Every structure is written in structure tokens, then in C-alpha cells.
């Protein structure tokens, strides 16, 4: 009994296939500004080998898949994170286009959520754009963990880029600038998280969870333990596959 979950993200498109409830296929590919076409190609490629009987689609392009069941990424993230951390009610999903804080119950169902999708500030896109300009990959930013952060006053991507250029031109160490970006982002995310309550433990998922200095600073800001799924960018696709699997087994 095979079931598939397809997450059409703004930056990457992800697919997870389950066989009897266990992952047997996982893949993430760049969305190339066209997650719908990329998702169709990815699903067709995987279906030739695995032939899932049920598919659930989530993410931005989900409504363009009328032949499959569609479910919101909020519900799918809750299910995917519940798979790894059933006892943790609070989830931060830091994706490319938005940030979400989700509260789920003991059964993995969404109780409440808040989403920032109006501005790139405090999202993975905000960090990715600036770090790309600095020619840095996520793993290259680990050295910022021990650096003294300089204040970054703007959270607007355009103004923050200008501020970073000015700081570097004045001779500010790159590691201190990166640490400042992480601290500003952590402060903004901490306020965002607190709107949903006080978390003792938080699941951090999405591509932003790969920034280890950000994880450490955020844990300090919210005074909570942060846990990360094994492949945080795949949790929504996993959740979609789990929903598809349940739909299949209850037929």
C-alpha cells in the first residue's frame, strides 16, 4: 500500500512516498519559479517505479492539481512534525516565502496558527537573498555562532542588503554581520512564536532550520529547547503522504 505526498514550495518542490506507512522515496528539487510543472515531473518520475494508490498535494501550487486531493501546508506540517515529535505542540516552519507558527494537539491536529506571508522579513528568503550576495551557503554561516553580532536595524530585504554593504565597507567582519542578521531574525521570530503561547519545546522545521546559529539564538530568545526533524525541508511532504496513507487505509 503506497501513498505519496507532494509539497509545491516556492523554492523547492518535495516528494515523499510511503509504503505501508514507511518512507521509501524522498526527493527535493528546485522549483524554478514553476513548482506546478516541476511537481508534475517529479510525481511522474516516482510513479513509474512506486505507483502510489493515493496522492495528497500541498504547498502554493496545490490547487493546480485537481486530479489529486489537496490539503493546506499548515495541516501537512502539523502531521509531518507529529510523526517525529508527537509530544511537542509548538512548531515553527521557516520556509522560503513565509514563516508559520503552528500549535497542534496530542493527535497532531492543528489547534491554532499564525502566518507571516506579507513580507520577506523573517523568512528563509530574507536570509537566502542576503547570504547569496555574500557568497555564503547555510553551512558557511556556522562560524557566525561565536561572533559578536552587530545590530542590523532593518528587516526589509532591500534596506538590510544596503545596511550590510555599508557595514562591510566600514570594515566590519563578515561573521559579525552574519551574526547580526541571525540575531535580528531570531528576535523577530521569537515575538512571532510568543503570539501562540509559551513553548517549553519547539519543533523547528523548513529550510531555515539548517541555519545552526539561528537555531541557537532563537533557543536563547524564547528560553526553550528546539528540536529539528531529520530532514526539516521534507516535513510538509511527509505529512501529506501520511494523510494520503490514512485516506487509503480507511477506504
N, C-alpha and C positions, 0 to 999 in steps of 0.2 A: 504494500500500500504506500504509494509515493504521493507527496504533496509539495507544492512549490510556493515560495514567497518572493515576489519581485518588488524591489524598492526603487522607484524612479526619482533619484535625488538630483539636486541642482548641479552638484559637482561630480558625483559618481553614481552609477546605476549598479545595484547589487541584487544578486540572486542566491537563494538558499533552497535546496531540495532536501526533503526528509524522506527516509524510507523506514516505515514502522516507527515514526517519531524520532528517528536519529538522523542527524545531518550526514548526507553522503556527497553533497556537492555545495561548494561555496565559491562565489566569484564576485569581484568588484571591478568595474571598468569605467573609464572616464565617460561622462555623459555627453561631452562635446556640444553643449548647448542644445541637444536634441535627445533628452532621455527617453522619449517615446520610441523613436527608431532604434536607439541603442538597446532598449529593453526588449523590443521585439526580436532583434537579432540574438541577444543573449538567451532569451527564452527558447527560441527555435533551436539554437545550438545544443542547449542542455536537454531539450525534449527528445531529440533524436536518440539519445542514449538512455535517458531515465524515464521518459513518458509518464509524467505525473498525472494522476487522475483528477486532481483539483489544484487550482492556482488562485492565490489571492494577491492582488496588486495594490501597492500603497505608494505614497510619495506624490510629488507635484503633478505628474502626468497620468495619474491613475484613472481619471475619467475618460481617457482616450483608449481604454481597454474594455469596451463594453461587453466583450465575449467572456470576460472573467469577473469574478466577484472583486469589488474594490472596498477597501477599509482605510480609514484615516491613519496617518502615521502616528498619531497620539496613541490610539488603541494598540497598534502594532508594536510601538516602542515599549509600552507597558507589558505586553505579553512576552516580548523578547527578553527584557530585563528580568522579568519574573522567573523565567526559565533558569537564570543563573543565581538570582538573589531573591528568592520568594519572601524572605523575611524583611526586606528593605522597602519601605513605602515610597521614598522620595527618589526621583530621577531627574537628572539634568541632561538634556540632549543638546549638545552644541554642534550644530550642523553647519553647512556652508552658507545657507541662506537665512537661517533663523536660529533662535535659541528657545528651548521649551523647558519648563519645569512641570513635571507630572507627579501627582500623588495617586498611588494605587492602593487597593485594599489587599487583604490576605489571599484573595482569589485571583489577583492580577488584573482586576477591573479598575478602570480609571475613576477616581473619586473627584478630582479637580485638576485643572491645569492652567498655565498662563504661557503665552507665546509672544515673543518679540519677532515680528516679521515685517515691520515698517521701515527698519533701518538696519544697515550692516553692522552698526556699533554693537560690540559684544558678541559677535558671531565668528564662526570659523573663517568666513570670507574676509572679515576685517583683518584678522591676523595673517591669513594667507597672502593677501594683496601686499601688505607691508613687508612681510618676510620674503616674498618673491622679489621685491625691489631691493632687498638687502642680500639677495642670492643665498637664502638660507632655507634648508629643509627642516621639518619638525625635529629630527634627531640632532640637527646642528645647533638647536637652541638650548640643549641641556646645560651648556656652560653658563647660561644666564642664571641658573639656580643659586649660585654662590655670589653673584654680582650685586653691587649696591644699586638699586633701581633709581633712575632719575624720574621726576614727575613728568607724565605725559598728560597734558591738560585737556586735549581734545579727544573725543571718541568718534568723531566723524572721520571716515576713512581718508577723505581728501585733505582735511586740515591736519590730521595726525601724520600723514605722509610728509607734509610740509614741515611739521614740527620735528619729525625725525631727521629730515635732511639738514635742518638748521642746527640741531644738536650735534650731529656728526661733523658738520663743517666747523663747529667750535672745538672739536677735538674730544668730545665725549666718547668714551669707549663703547663699541658696538654692544658688548654684553650688558652694559648698564642701560642702554636704550631698550634692548630687548626685555630686560628685567622690568623696566618701567612700563612697557606695553602690557606685559603679563599682569603686573600689579593693578594697572588701571582696569584691565578686563576682569580680573578676579573681583575687584571692588564692585564693579557694575553687576556681575553675575551674582554676587553674594546678596545684594539688595533684591535682586530678581527672585532668588531662591526663598528669601525670607517672607515674600508675599504669600507663600504656600504653607508656612509654618516653620517651626524649629526642627531641623533634621539632626538626629544623632549620627546617622549614617546616610550617605548619599551615593547613588549609582551615577557615575559619570559616563555617558555614552556619546556616540557620534565621533566624527573625525577629530574634533577638538580635544578629545581625551588623550590623544597622542602627545600633546604638549605637556611634558612632565613638570616643568617649572610652574606652569599654570595650575596643575593639579595640586601641587604643594602649597602655593599661595592661596588658592581657594579654600583648601582644608583649614588653613590658619584663619582666614577671614570668617568662615562660618563655624569654626570650632567643632568640626565634625570629622568622622572618618570617611574617606572617599574610597569606594571600590569601583573597579573598572572591569567590564566583561572582557573575555579573551580577545575578541575582535570587535571593538566597540562600534565600528562603522557598519557592522552587519546585523545589529540587533533588531532593527525595524523589519528587515527582510526575514530574519528568523521568526519574529513574531507573526508576520504574515503567513509564513509556512506553517506555523503551529495552529493558526486559525484555520487554514486550509485543511490541515490534517484532522482537526476536530470535526470540521464540517463533513469530511469524507467518512469518518468513523461513525458518525451519528446518522448517516443515511439509512 
